[in-house]
């Protein structure tokens, strides 16, 4: 039987269920993630066909670049998803999962863009870009 993970936004208007395996979480320190999350963003990936999204009309997609868009709840403001036309994976905000999550942080990306108010002192792999 596949493992099921559930999550959603703060107000509950957008919920989701994921079946099967997901990636380790990735901490992204790019400026776009910082602007949308208020800090760095931590996401994990799954295949698009693994996630089922239930939406009461609040899920909104914002085109954040020529290649990607971000999904958020337009009622409570929760940042939930990221998807790219050039990547097959579907990114889900790790903080939107209902614990226990069953995931762990695996790496940091875009560390060259991180802000100056925090450090990175864990032993996880770190990349200047992706």
N, C-alpha and C positions, 0 to 999 in steps of 0.2 A: 504494500500500500504506500502511495506517495505521501510525503510529508506535506502538510498544509500550513501555510502561514497566513495570518490575517492582519490587516492594518487599515488605516484611514486617516482622515483629517481630524482636526480638533473638534469641529462641530458635528461630525458624523454624516455630513451630506455626501461625502465621497468615501467609499470603502472599497477594499480589494481583497482578493484571496489568491494566493500563489500556490501552485502545486509543483512538487518536485524539487530538485536541487537548485540552489542559488550560489552565487559567487561569495567569496569573502568580501567584506565591506572595503571601500576605497575612500580615503579622505582626500577630497579635492580642495586645493588651496588657491584656485584661480580667482580672479577678481569677480567674474560673473557669479560664481557660486557664493562668494562672500556677500555680494550685493543681494542675492535672492534669499539667503539664509540668515544673514546677520553675523555670520562667522564662517568657518570653512564648512563645506557640505560633506556628509558621509552617506554614501550610496552603495547599494549592492546591485548586481545585475541578475536578470533572468531572461529567458527567451520570451518574446511577445506572446506566444501561444500558451505560456504557463500562467499568465495573469488574467484574472477576470475582474473587471472594474464595475462597481455599482455606483451610479451617479444620480443624484436627485436634481440635476440641472446646474450644479455648482462647479463642475470641473471645467476649467478654462485652460487653453493652451496658448502660451506666449512664445512667439518666434524670437528667440534670443540671439540668433546668428543666422547666416545664410544656410547653415546645415542642420541646426538643432532647434528644438522647442522644449519648453518647460511646462509641466502641468501643475496647476495649483487650484485650490478651492477659492472661488471668488467670494464666498461668504465669510470664512474665517481667516483666509490668507495662508493656510498651510501649503508649503512647498512639498510636492509629493513625487513628481516624476520628471525624468529627462529622457528624451529620445532624439536620435540623429538619423538623418536620411542615409548616411554613409556607414553606420554601424548596425549590426543586427540585434545587439542586446538592448533591453529595456532597463533603464536605471530607476531604482526606487529609493526614496529617502529612508535610510535605516531607522531614523527616529520615529517614523510613522508606523512602524511595526508594533503589534501588540506583543509584549514579552510573554514567555521567553522567546527570543528571536532565533536562537540556534545559529547565529552568525558571529563572526569575529572580525576585527579590523585587520586587514592584510597588508596595506601599503598606503603611502602618501604620494600624491601626484601634484604637479605644478607648485612645488615647494618654493621655487624662485619667485613666485607671485604672492607668497603669504605675507600677511601683515606683520608689523613690528611689535605688536603687543603680546605675542605669545611665542613660545619656543616649541621645538619638536625634539623631545629627549627620549623617545622610545627607540627600540632597536629594529623597527620595521623598515623595509625598503623605502627609499625616498627617490623621487624622480623630479628633475627640473621641469620636464614637460609630462607627457603621458607615460 
